[in-house]
C-alpha cells in the first residue's frame, strides 16, 4: 500500500472470517488474532508495521494483542499501534478489540514488575497514554505473582473494569491450579474472566494437562501465544537457518540451538502431513492449535504481509480426521522429539 494514501477499510472485510465466542462470554474474536510481541517495536519499520496492521483488519482480523513491554524498546509496540490507530483506524474503534497486559519487568524500582495493584494500575494508565485510548477492551494479568495475594491482583483487574479503563479482563501464563484460584477470586467479585492466554503449540502441550479442562468447566476462552513455536513450525527451517529469519538474527526469541536434530526430524514429518492436506506447515500448526474446544483464538505474528496472509490461510481447513491427529501425536511423541 502507498504509505501516504488515506486508509479506508474494505467493505467485504467480514465476509470470509468466522468468529468464535470467548468461552461462555458475549465477546467474539477471529480464530486468528494479530499479536504485536515482535516486529512492531521502535526498531522496526513503521511503514511495514502499518501495512501489516491495516491488511489484517481488511482481512477480518479485529483483535490486536499488545503488552506494556512489547517492543523493543519497552512500550514502543503500543506507541506504534497508537499511531496507526489515530491515523487510520480511529473511525473503526468500535470494530476493534485491543488488549494489553502487565506483569513483567517494565521500569526500575519495586513498583515496575509483577502483580501489585500499584503496578498494574500504573501500567494500564501508561498503556492507555501510549496508544491514545480511553479504554482497552481486555486487560490481562500477564503472569502470577508468587509474593502478592491473588486477591490483590484480581482486585486490580476488577478496579480496571470498574473505573472504565477496560471492558474485560484476562489472565496469562497461569497454570491450572493458579487459574482456579484466580477464577475463584473473580467469582467473588462478580467479574467473569474473558480469556486465558497460554503458550501452546505442537512443541508445548502443557496446557493439555489440566488447564483446558479448567477453562472448559468455567466457561473461559483460551487464546494461544507462540502457536508456531517462535517460527519453528514453519517451512522456513526445513533445510537450514536463513540469515534473515528469527533464528538467524542475534537477540531474538529463537536461537539456532533450539532447532535440534530431533525438532528438525519432527518438522520434516509434520510438513509431509501439511502437504497432504494442501497446507503449509504453519497452517497445519495453527489449525491443530485451534482444534481444542475451549480455544477461541491463536495469536499470529508477522514481519511481512505475505506471512500474515499465509497464516490466515489456515482457516480454510480446520477439520482433522482422527487418523491425522493420531499420526501427528505419533510424530510429536516419538523418540526423535525427546
Secondary structure as UniProt FT lines:
FT   TURN            3..4
FT   TURN            11..14
FT   STRAND          19..21
FT   TURN            23..24
FT   STRAND          28..30
FT   STRAND          32..35
FT   TURN            42..43
FT   HELIX           46..58
FT   TURN            59..60
FT   STRAND          63..65
FT   TURN            68..69
FT   TURN            71..75
FT   HELIX           76..84
FT   HELIX           85..89
FT   HELIX           90..95
FT   STRAND          97..102
FT   TURN            110..111
FT   TURN            114..115
FT   HELIX           117..131
FT   STRAND          136..141
FT   TURN            146..147
FT   HELIX           150..162
FT   TURN            163..164
FT   STRAND          166..172
FT   HELIX           176..188
FT   TURN            189..190
FT   STRAND          195..199
FT   TURN            202..203
FT   HELIX           206..208
FT   TURN            209..210
FT   HELIX           211..218
FT   STRAND          221..225
FT   TURN            227..228
FT   HELIX           229..231
FT   TURN            232..233
FT   HELIX           235..237
FT   TURN            243..244
FT   TURN            246..248
FT   TURN            250..251
FT   HELIX           256..258
FT   HELIX           261..276
FT   TURN            277..278
FT   HELIX           281..289
FT   TURN            290..291
FT   TURN            293..294
FT   STRAND          295..300
FT   HELIX           305..312
FT   HELIX           313..316
FT   HELIX           322..332
FT   HELIX           335..337
//
